Every structure is written in C-alpha cells, then in structure tokens.
Amino acid sequence: MRYRAFGLTGLRVSVLGFGCWPMAGDRYGAIEDDEAVKAIHRALDRGVNCVDTAPAYGGGHSEEVVARALEKTRRDVILVTKCGVKPPPPGQLGPLRDASRANIMREVDLSLKRLRTDWVDVLLVHWPDANTPFEETMRALEKVVASGRARFVGVSNFTGAMIAECLRTRRIDVSQVGYHMFDRRQEQETFPTCLTNGIGVMGYGSLGHGLLTGAFTSATNFGEASRDWRGGGVAFGQPIFRGENFKTNVGVVERLRREVAEPRGVPLSQIALAWVLGNPAISTALVGARTPAEVDANDAGTELDLTPAERAKIETILVGAAGRVNEFTPLRPAMEPWGAEIPAGGAA
C-alpha cells in the first residue's frame, strides 16, 4: 500500500480509503453487516488506514457497522465522519441539509455514540447549506476541534469558491469530492483551490459508482431508486445512468476495458483507480467494498502507474461519454443522488 500526505494535517493516509456508503444497506442494494465488517478487516490487513462514513448513510447504520469493525483497531485508523444533514420528515426521500451550529453539535455527539469513540480524526460538513452562513458552520467546527471531538475538520461537496469563503473564518484541513473518469468537474476550480491551500483531498466514487468495474451491460436494471439510487439514472447531477446515456457509457467502458485494461493485463477497476490516483490533488481515493474479495481487487490498483500513452488513450475514449455536465453546482437538490430530477436544461 502506498501512502501520501493528508494535506497539512501531518497524517500519512493510504491512497486507498474505505468508503462506507454501501454499508447503509439502502442505496446500493442489500449488504450483510457481518460481510461488511470482514471487508473492513481485510482492508486494514492490506494497509488501508482511512475509513470514511457518515450519519446520513442508512440513518447512522453505517457508523454502527464501522464501530463493530474498529473495536480493536480504532487508534490505528484515520476515522472520518460527517455532519450537516438530518433525517427527512416522514414520506420525504433523502436527508435535509442543516449545517447550523446547533445541529452540528447535536450530530457530532450522536455520531460519537454510534462509533463508540470519544473523537474522530476528521469531521466533514457533508453538503453546503444555503440557509446557514459559512462563518457559522466554520465556527461550529472550530468548537468541535477545541472540545477534542475531532482532530481535523473540512467540507464535502463544496466548490472551490465555497472553500475559499470558508477559509476566511478558519482553516479547512480536508475536502471530499466526487471524482472519476465520468466526473471531472473538480479539476476546474476545486482541485486548484485545495492544492494552493494545502488541503487534503478525498475522492469518492472512484470507480464511477460501479460503472467502471465493467460489471454492467446495456441491459442492467438497477431496480427502484429507493433501494439502489442508480435506478434514478442521475449521479450527483449527471444523468450517466439514464436511458441512452447509460447504454452509450457501457460502450465507453467496454472500449476502456478492451483498449487499455486488457493490453495491460489487469481488470478495468484497477485502471480506473490508477487514473484517479494519477491526479496530484488526490490524497486518497475512496472505494466501497461489500466483501473481502472486492477489497483485494481494489488494492491491486494502488500499485499501478499509467503510462502517458495509456492516459492519452483514455482521454480519447472518454470523448464519447454521455450525460456528463461541466458545472459543479452542489446547492441544487439534484446533486444528491436521492434528490429530485435534474431541472430542465440542467444537463448537457
């Protein structure tokens, strides 16, 4: 396993981080808790030292599973959780954003109880909240650090401009954003802001939310969005899983497999992970795993370096991708996969 500086925190983070959103059990299909615990254990055995979760993942269930898995190894792991959202009213899909001081303090205490720990290494604001001034949110994070409940703090799904505004109040240690071959919006503004300010970057969705595993065909049916969010067709504002876009993207993935992965003699997932890690802004690439076997497959990709020729070939193939958008606008509800449809004219 390779390790990198985690911004200016002084921590060394594994280039592969364990993403625990699938452990919610309500957005990527069913998953057995015991298997999830085994997967985390295998990841730790393979050198992974970063585990990322959130109270929004299954209403806290993901955090509870993580607590089980880290019962004996808590101090050996960079534990990351989030705040700034709360459960929706009955009948409403998806959490509500609330990054107010009162809600953050409430959420942190609840998360620590579920995680069975006195502190987390990194606390992130899960989504920007249009109804709360960034200054109030940053002051709340400052209090969390001062109280010893988090060592470092940061943001998730914030644009570069939002990060710059937050920096007027306090330092941001870590930023978490979606980043994969089908989503490169962060290259325009967010990554340069993070590099300039020494902010560690966690990239999620490294395998294109499963698309870049090569496991899907044009006939793949994800079912109801209530059980697998990809069934709604939209991935954080990009309709890459929808209708003809999905069929086109499956073809793009097949070309990547045939023209890049196959000649290299490795699975496409390893190519996808190596591509993400090739960006100097990335500190760690988050990948979810349901089983120990999936962990092993992902780990191999951390040792792979793409050649300039391979990167050029990937760029050429990705020109044919469908459903990608250029602008990252996280204040729109459709940016959340459990949110509403993209507004008319909102997608390229």
Secondary structure, DSSP 8 states (H G I E B T S, - for coil): --EEE-TTSS-EEESEEEE-GGGGSSSB----HHHHHHHHHHHHHTT--EEE--TTTTTTHHHHHHHHHTTTTGGGSEEEEEESEE---TT--S-EE---HHHHHHHHHHHHHHHTSS-EEEEEE-S--TTS-HHHHHHHHHHHHHTTSEEEEEEES--HHHHHHHTTTS---EEEEE-BTTB-GGGTTHHHHHHHHT-EEEEE-TTGGGGGGT---TT-----TTTBGGGGS-BTTB-TTSHHHHHHHHHHHHHHIIIIIHHHTS-HHHHHHHHHHTSTT-SEEEE--SSHHHHHHHHHGGG----HHHHHHHHHHHTT--S--S---TTSGGGSTTS----TT---
